[in-house]
Amino acid sequence: MSYPSTPLSHRASDYANLTHRVREAGLLTPRPGHYTVRIAAAASMLAAGGAAFVLLGDSWWQVLLAAVLAVVFAQVAFVTHDIGHRQVFTSKRAARRAGILLGNLGVGLSYGWWIGKHTRHHANPNHVDDDPDVSVGGIAWSREQADARRGFVARTLTGWQAYLFFPMLLLEGLGLYVSGVRALWRRDVRERALESVLLAVHTVACMSALFLVLSPGKALVFLAVNQGLFGLYMGCSFAPNHKGMPLVEEKLDFVRKQVLTSRNVHGGWFVDRALGGLNYQIEHHLFPTMPMPNLSRAQPLVQAFCEERGIRYHKTGLIRSYGEALGYLHSVGAGLRASGAPVPARVSRQTN
């Protein structure tokens, strides 16, 4: 749908109007109590996991613990994400220090590298040139990226990438770690010394514990299960947000840029907790500093606003969101297969 008669000044005022409604509802107010409980719970779960690891000793039951700790690490990562958006601390310095502590030391992820990448994503979600999350990599996000593949193996894998997507997520944890190390090595991180020390402490402590308590074989299995499931969990949490939504090539006003490229996932209390509140992706992108527990309250308000303006607001269930994402990835690789399914249209300036 287009807006041929809507002045750009009116579109620019949309966000101010929406922000006023959200602020009036008290949804931008900090929630220190909520985050105190979450941070304390995350620290307690990490401590309990460490104690259980020592008590179990050299046992194959450690494989089950590896899976549990993968979930714990992901929950800690969700808190770190909220800290990065200054939902927890209003002070930029306090947020950065807390993020580095939880990210580098707690999870083994360079906070400085991640926050830079994530900030660029928020500024231009699904923009083919400016969003690092749809840049050229293991997955082709556009027909142009798919057509640019060279070599039989690369083109074959891209053609069938929808079937490989979830298996590839098993390497996401390792990929996040390696990307952070590379950024530190290249001096691309602001507090490089502090981040390097904490990341090294995390790495040495974890590897030492593994090989001191477990036999080499069990240690390697523990590491593979833990990091594989951590990556899978993180990937499954982020995939529904934008994958399969339209790509952007031109400039859009802020509200439409964020809403049209994002997808909400409904599913009740369990989905809200399992996805760290990121299932309210539209509201999160419109108001990144809004505390996570307020996103569900903002959802009906934002949806009603979009309906008033004729802006497409997309939400669906969790399983269907994966289906939409995989269907899109399959269509992107269609040109490298025998069939020729069409690729979803991109968003233009006049698109809702």
C-alpha positions as CSV (number, residue, x, y, z in Angstrom):
1,M,0.0,0.0,0.0
2,S,1.3,3.5,-0.8
3,Y,0.9,7.0,0.7
4,P,0.8,9.2,-2.4
5,S,-1.1,12.0,-0.5
6,T,0.6,11.8,2.9
7,P,3.1,14.5,3.5
8,L,6.5,13.4,4.8
9,S,6.1,15.9,7.7
10,H,3.1,13.9,8.9
11,R,5.0,10.7,8.7
12,A,7.8,12.2,10.7
13,S,5.4,13.2,13.4
14,D,4.0,9.7,13.7
15,Y,6.8,8.6,16.0
16,A,6.4,11.7,18.2
17,N,2.7,10.9,18.5
18,L,3.3,7.2,19.3
19,T,6.0,8.1,21.8
20,H,3.7,10.4,23.6
21,R,1.1,7.7,24.0
22,V,3.6,5.2,25.2
23,R,5.1,7.7,27.7
24,E,1.6,8.6,29.0
25,A,1.0,5.0,29.7
26,G,4.2,4.9,31.8
27,L,5.8,2.2,29.6
28,L,9.2,3.9,29.4
29,T,9.6,4.0,33.1
30,P,12.6,1.9,34.4
31,R,11.9,-1.4,36.1
32,P,14.8,-1.8,38.6
33,G,13.0,-4.4,40.7
34,H,12.4,-6.7,37.8
35,Y,16.0,-6.5,36.6
36,T,17.4,-7.0,40.2
37,V,15.5,-10.2,40.4
38,R,16.6,-11.3,36.9
39,I,20.3,-10.6,37.4
40,A,20.2,-12.2,40.8
41,A,18.5,-15.3,39.3
42,A,21.0,-15.4,36.4
43,A,24.0,-15.2,38.8
44,S,22.4,-17.9,41.1
45,M,21.8,-20.2,38.1
46,L,25.4,-19.9,37.0
47,A,26.7,-20.6,40.5
48,A,24.3,-23.6,40.9
49,G,25.5,-24.9,37.5
50,G,29.1,-24.6,38.6
51,A,28.4,-26.4,41.9
52,A,26.5,-29.2,40.1
53,F,29.3,-29.6,37.7
54,V,31.8,-30.2,40.5
55,L,29.5,-32.5,42.4
56,L,28.7,-34.7,39.3
57,G,32.4,-35.2,38.6
58,D,33.5,-37.4,35.7
59,S,30.1,-38.6,34.8
60,W,28.1,-38.8,31.5
61,W,25.3,-37.0,33.4
62,Q,27.3,-34.0,32.7
63,V,25.9,-34.0,29.2
64,L,22.5,-33.2,30.6
65,L,24.0,-30.4,32.7
66,A,25.7,-29.1,29.5
67,A,22.3,-28.7,28.0
68,V,20.9,-27.0,31.1
69,L,23.8,-24.5,31.2
70,A,23.2,-23.7,27.5
71,V,19.8,-22.4,28.5
72,V,21.3,-20.5,31.5
73,F,23.9,-18.9,29.3
74,A,21.2,-17.8,26.8
75,Q,19.2,-16.2,29.7
76,V,22.3,-14.4,30.8
77,A,22.7,-13.2,27.3
78,F,19.2,-11.9,27.2
79,V,19.9,-9.8,30.3
80,T,23.1,-8.6,28.7
81,H,21.1,-7.6,25.7
82,D,18.7,-5.5,27.8
83,I,21.7,-3.9,29.6
84,G,23.1,-3.0,26.2
85,H,19.9,-1.1,25.4
86,R,20.1,0.7,28.7
87,Q,16.9,-0.8,29.9
88,V,18.6,-1.7,33.2
89,F,21.0,1.2,33.9
90,T,20.3,4.8,32.7
91,S,24.0,5.6,33.0
92,K,25.9,4.7,29.9
93,R,29.1,3.9,31.8
94,A,27.3,1.6,34.3
95,A,25.5,-0.2,31.4
96,R,28.8,-0.7,29.6
97,R,30.6,-2.1,32.7
98,A,27.7,-4.4,33.6
99,G,27.4,-5.6,30.0
100,I,31.1,-6.4,29.8
101,L,31.0,-8.3,33.1
102,L,28.1,-10.4,32.1
103,G,29.0,-10.7,28.4
104,N,32.7,-11.3,28.5
105,L,33.1,-13.0,31.8
106,G,29.7,-14.7,32.2
107,V,28.9,-15.8,28.7
108,G,32.2,-15.6,26.7
109,L,31.0,-12.9,24.3
110,S,32.7,-9.7,23.5
111,Y,30.2,-7.1,24.6
112,G,31.9,-4.2,22.8
113,W,31.9,-6.1,19.5
114,W,28.3,-7.2,19.9
115,I,26.9,-3.8,20.9
116,G,28.5,-2.1,17.9
117,K,27.0,-4.7,15.5
118,H,23.6,-4.7,17.2
119,T,23.4,-0.9,17.2
120,R,24.0,-0.9,13.4
121,H,21.2,-3.5,13.0
122,H,18.7,-1.4,15.0
123,A,19.5,1.7,13.0
124,N,18.7,0.0,9.7
125,P,17.0,-3.4,10.2
126,N,16.9,-5.6,7.1
127,H,18.6,-2.9,5.0
128,V,20.6,-4.7,2.3
129,D,23.6,-2.5,2.7
130,D,23.6,-1.2,6.3
131,D,22.3,-4.1,8.4
132,P,25.2,-6.5,9.4
133,D,22.6,-9.2,10.2
134,V,21.7,-9.5,6.5
135,S,25.3,-9.1,5.1
136,V,27.0,-11.7,3.0
137,G,27.8,-14.8,5.1
138,G,26.9,-18.4,5.4
139,I,23.3,-17.6,4.6
140,A,22.2,-15.7,1.5
141,W,19.5,-13.2,2.4
142,S,18.7,-12.0,-1.1
143,R,18.6,-13.3,-4.6
144,E,21.6,-11.1,-5.4
145,Q,23.7,-12.7,-2.6
146,A,22.6,-16.1,-3.8
147,D,23.5,-15.4,-7.4
148,A,26.9,-14.2,-6.4
149,R,27.9,-17.6,-4.9
150,R,30.7,-19.2,-6.7
151,G,31.7,-22.9,-6.8
152,F,29.5,-26.0,-7.0
153,V,29.5,-26.6,-3.2
154,A,28.7,-23.0,-2.2
155,R,25.9,-22.8,-4.8
156,T,24.4,-26.2,-3.8
157,L,24.4,-25.4,-0.1
158,T,22.8,-22.0,-0.8
159,G,20.1,-23.6,-2.9
160,W,19.1,-25.9,0.0
161,Q,20.0,-23.4,2.8
162,A,16.5,-23.6,4.3
163,Y,17.2,-27.3,5.3
164,L,20.6,-26.4,6.6
165,F,19.5,-23.3,8.6
166,F,18.9,-25.0,12.0
167,P,21.9,-27.3,11.8
168,M,24.1,-24.3,11.0
169,L,22.8,-22.6,14.2
170,L,24.7,-25.3,16.2
171,L,27.8,-23.3,15.2
172,E,26.4,-19.9,16.2
173,G,27.8,-20.0,19.7
174,L,31.3,-20.6,18.3
175,G,30.8,-18.0,15.7
176,L,29.9,-15.3,18.3
177,Y,32.9,-16.2,20.3
178,V,35.3,-16.1,17.3
179,S,33.9,-12.8,16.0
180,G,34.4,-11.3,19.4
181,V,38.0,-12.5,19.6
182,R,38.7,-11.1,16.1
183,A,37.3,-7.7,17.0
184,L,39.5,-7.6,20.1
185,W,42.5,-8.7,18.0
186,R,41.8,-5.9,15.4
187,R,41.4,-3.3,18.2
188,D,37.8,-2.6,17.1
189,V,36.6,-2.6,20.7
190,R,36.6,0.5,22.9
191,E,37.7,-1.1,26.2
192,R,39.9,-3.7,24.6
193,A,42.2,-4.4,27.6
194,L,39.3,-5.0,30.1
195,E,37.3,-7.1,27.6
196,S,40.3,-9.2,26.6
197,V,41.2,-10.0,30.2
198,L,37.7,-10.9,31.1
199,L,37.2,-13.0,28.0
200,A,40.5,-14.8,28.7
201,V,39.5,-15.5,32.3
202,H,36.2,-16.9,31.1
203,T,37.9,-19.1,28.5
204,V,40.7,-20.4,30.8
205,A,38.4,-21.0,33.7
206,C,35.9,-23.0,31.6
207,M,38.5,-25.0,29.8
208,S,40.4,-25.7,33.0
209,A,37.3,-26.9,34.8
210,L,36.3,-29.1,31.9
211,F,39.6,-31.0,31.6
212,L,40.3,-31.1,35.4
213,V,36.9,-32.6,36.3
214,L,36.2,-34.6,33.1
215,S,38.1,-37.1,31.0
216,P,39.2,-35.6,27.7
217,G,36.4,-37.4,25.8
218,K,33.7,-36.3,28.1
219,A,35.1,-32.7,28.2
220,L,34.9,-32.4,24.4
221,V,31.4,-33.8,24.4
222,F,30.3,-31.4,27.1
223,L,31.8,-28.5,25.2
224,A,30.1,-29.5,21.9
225,V,26.7,-30.0,23.5
226,N,26.8,-26.8,25.5
227,Q,28.0,-24.5,22.8
228,G,25.9,-26.2,20.1
229,L,22.7,-25.9,22.1
230,F,23.6,-22.4,23.2
231,G,24.0,-21.3,19.6
232,L,20.8,-23.1,18.5
233,Y,18.9,-21.5,21.3
234,M,20.2,-18.0,20.5
235,G,19.6,-18.5,16.8
236,C,16.1,-19.8,17.4
237,S,15.4,-16.7,19.5
238,F,16.6,-14.2,16.9
239,A,15.4,-15.9,13.7
240,P,11.7,-15.1,14.1
241,N,12.4,-11.4,14.5
242,H,13.3,-10.3,11.0
243,K,14.1,-13.3,8.8
244,G,11.6,-13.6,6.0
245,M,10.4,-10.0,6.5
246,P,10.9,-7.6,3.6
247,L,14.4,-6.3,2.8
248,V,14.8,-2.5,2.5
249,E,16.7,-0.7,-0.2
250,E,15.5,2.9,0.2
251,K,14.9,5.4,3.0
252,L,11.8,5.0,5.1
253,D,10.6,7.1,8.1
254,F,11.5,5.6,11.5
255,V,8.1,4.0,12.3
256,R,7.7,2.2,9.0
257,K,11.4,1.2,8.8
258,Q,11.1,-0.6,12.2
259,V,7.5,-2.0,11.9
260,L,7.6,-3.2,8.3
261,T,10.8,-5.2,8.8
262,S,9.9,-6.8,12.1
263,R,7.7,-9.7,13.2
264,N,6.1,-10.2,16.5
265,V,5.6,-13.7,17.9
266,H,2.7,-14.5,20.3
267,G,2.4,-17.5,22.5
268,G,1.8,-16.5,26.1
269,W,4.0,-16.5,29.2
270,F,6.2,-19.4,28.1
271,V,7.2,-17.8,24.7
272,D,7.8,-14.4,26.4
273,R,10.2,-16.0,28.9
274,A,11.8,-18.4,26.4
275,L,12.6,-15.7,23.9
276,G,13.6,-13.1,26.5
277,G,10.9,-10.7,25.5
278,L,12.3,-10.4,22.0
279,N,9.2,-11.8,20.6
280,Y,7.8,-8.3,20.9
281,Q,10.3,-7.2,18.3
282,I,8.2,-4.4,16.8
283,E,7.8,-2.7,20.1
284,H,11.5,-3.4,21.0
285,H,12.7,-1.8,17.8
286,L,10.5,1.3,18.2
287,F,11.5,1.7,21.8
288,P,14.8,0.0,22.5
289,T,15.2,1.4,26.0
290,M,11.7,0.2,27.0
291,P,12.1,-2.4,29.8
292,M,11.4,-6.0,28.6
293,P,8.4,-6.6,30.9
294,N,6.7,-3.5,29.5
295,L,6.8,-4.6,25.9
296,S,3.8,-6.9,26.2
297,R,1.8,-3.9,27.6
298,A,2.9,-1.7,24.7
299,Q,2.0,-4.3,22.1
300,P,-1.8,-3.6,21.8
301,L,-1.2,0.2,21.9
302,V,1.4,0.0,19.1
303,Q,-0.7,-2.3,17.0
304,A,-3.7,0.0,17.3
305,F,-1.6,2.9,16.3
306,C,-0.4,1.1,13.2
307,E,-3.9,0.2,12.2
308,E,-4.9,3.8,12.5
309,R,-2.1,4.8,10.1
310,G,-2.6,1.9,7.7
311,I,0.8,0.4,8.5
312,R,1.1,-3.4,8.2
313,Y,1.7,-4.9,11.6
314,H,2.7,-8.5,11.4
315,K,2.5,-11.0,14.2
316,T,2.2,-14.8,14.2
317,G,2.8,-17.9,16.3
318,L,6.3,-19.3,17.0
319,I,6.1,-22.3,14.7
320,R,4.6,-20.3,11.9
321,S,7.4,-17.7,12.3
322,Y,10.0,-20.3,11.6
323,G,8.0,-21.5,8.6
324,E,7.9,-18.0,7.2
325,A,11.6,-17.6,7.7
326,L,12.5,-21.0,6.2
327,G,10.1,-20.5,3.3
328,Y,11.8,-17.2,2.5
329,L,15.3,-18.7,2.7
330,H,14.2,-21.5,0.4
331,S,12.8,-19.0,-2.1
332,V,16.1,-17.0,-2.1
333,G,18.0,-20.1,-3.2
334,A,15.4,-21.1,-5.8
335,G,17.6,-19.8,-8.7
336,L,20.3,-22.3,-7.7
337,R,17.8,-25.2,-7.8
338,A,15.7,-26.6,-10.6
339,S,12.5,-24.8,-9.5
340,G,12.1,-21.0,-9.7
341,A,10.0,-19.9,-6.7
342,P,9.8,-16.1,-6.5
343,V,11.6,-14.1,-3.8
344,P,9.4,-11.9,-1.6
345,A,9.4,-8.2,-2.7
346,R,11.5,-5.6,-1.1
347,V,10.2,-2.6,0.7
348,S,10.3,0.6,-1.2
349,R,9.8,4.1,-0.1
350,Q,6.0,4.0,-0.8
351,T,5.4,0.6,0.7
352,N,3.4,-0.2,3.9
